[in-house]
Amino acid sequence: MAAITSDLALNLIPAAVALSALAIVSLVALRGWRDWIQLKREELAAGHGSPAQDPAVPHAGSRIEIADLKERLRKLEAIAAGVDL
């Protein structure tokens, strides 16, 4: 009977330690998540979501779209002029 109890204790102690560690890590992660959500709520309430962009500088996506349109226009003009690309 002593061998069974000893084996049970040897298996139960590491399992309990691992479960406790998992619970602690989960609680810390949950606390961080809640704090981050609260921070984002405060930013939204204050109206400071993202830094304001200078209206004179176009957005990067807009610049890419404009460059793509210019390239298409150049190709269409070349086709209209009869130039083989």
Summary of the structure (lengths in Angstrom):
residues: 85
radius of gyration: 31.4
end to end distance: 89.1
largest distance: 97.5
contacts: 140
relative contact order: 0.04
helix: 79%
strand: 0%
